[in-house]
Amino acid sequence: MSTKSLEEIFQAKVDAEIRIEPKDWMPDAYRKTLIRQISQHAHSEIVGMLPEGNWVTRAPSLRRKVGLLAKVQDEAGHGLYLYAAAETLGVERADLVAQLHNGKAKYSSIFNYPTQTWADIGAIGWLVDGAAIMNQVPLCRCSYGPYARAMVRVCKEESFHQRQGFEIMMTLCNGTPEQKHMAQDALNRWWWPSLMMFGPNDDESPNSARSMKWKIKRFSNDELRQRFVDITAPQADILGIKIPDPDLTWNEKTQHYDFGAIDWDEFYQVLKGNGPCNKQRLKTRNKAHNKGQWVREAAMAYAEKKQQRKASAA
Ligand code: 3HC
């Protein structure tokens, strides 16, 4: 069958909401886009553990420490699901991880910002996981089966992450004036980088059109960003803290919030590796990976031994 006919059959399946599975024929470009997006998503989960891990030993109470530990462990699990989903497309996990460690692969810009106070942990749960949920729930309906299925469990755990973050912010905002100031300071620093998580404006996005045709993306970057602003702005009112955007206003006519311009220079600087923590994040990841070499070798040696025992017993 010609490639053209195969592509027509493939697109007809996508249009009919039939899931594409690993063994199905798929255009190389579809496979490549999925490897790109899923591996970067996995990298984001793993690097995302670092800013929060920074506060595990300094959490203000045992209850907060337990909640944060559970969240950081969840993120590790999300990364492993996503690497496993990427491997179904015929790539080696070790190669993907090497691309992260040598700076070739992207991960979400948001994780290149520092966590300066405990309130940052609240702001990350509330805003960053809130934005992640906005973007990940539609991915549960992604046309590629393994990615969509991985997202179902990830989204359930993200909801817990978002709730524990909002609760931290609520506690601080109802606390002493210094604690409320800490929460406002965290909102000031995390608001705009959270909006950048959704990617460039639609007219600047080289991948969106195709990803939407292939139903990898169900909504555009700007649609999801707008949804996030519409949901989060009233939450800031409930907390009694102010979103750092003088142009943020409710538009009765559109029934959405209008908001100010995003600093895309900052976004692209962070993507180029010039964010506040890019170098530190990669250095920490490389150090952890090298320190874990013996664990990988031991696990491989054990698996080989087990295989040999099985073969000689047969
Ligand atoms: N950070 C880093 N790179 C970004 C980015 C961001 N916030 N937003 C966009 N980019 C990159 C894209 O990867 C693309 O570069 P590439 O072609 O070299 O890969 C380029 O900027 C243009 O962006 P597009 O909008 O054209 O790219 P996509 O169609 O891939 O859309 C996306 C970007 C919306 C992030 C999409 O990739 C996506 O939905 N990814 C899956 C979800 C994800 O990765 N979320 C990241 C956060 S995970 C997380 O927060 C964990 C939680 O537990 C806290």
Boltz pocket constraint, residues with backbone or C-beta under 6 A from the ligand:
constraints:
  - pocket:
      binder: B
      contacts: [[A, 36], [A, 37], [A, 40], [A, 41], [A, 42], [A, 44], [A, 45], [A, 48], [A, 75], [A, 78], [A, 106], [A, 107], [A, 108], [A, 109], [A, 110], [A, 128], [A, 129], [A, 132], [A, 135], [A, 158], [A, 196], [A, 197], [A, 198], [A, 199], [A, 200], [A, 204], [A, 205], [A, 206], [A, 207], [A, 208], [A, 211], [A, 221], [A, 271]]
      max_distance: 6.0
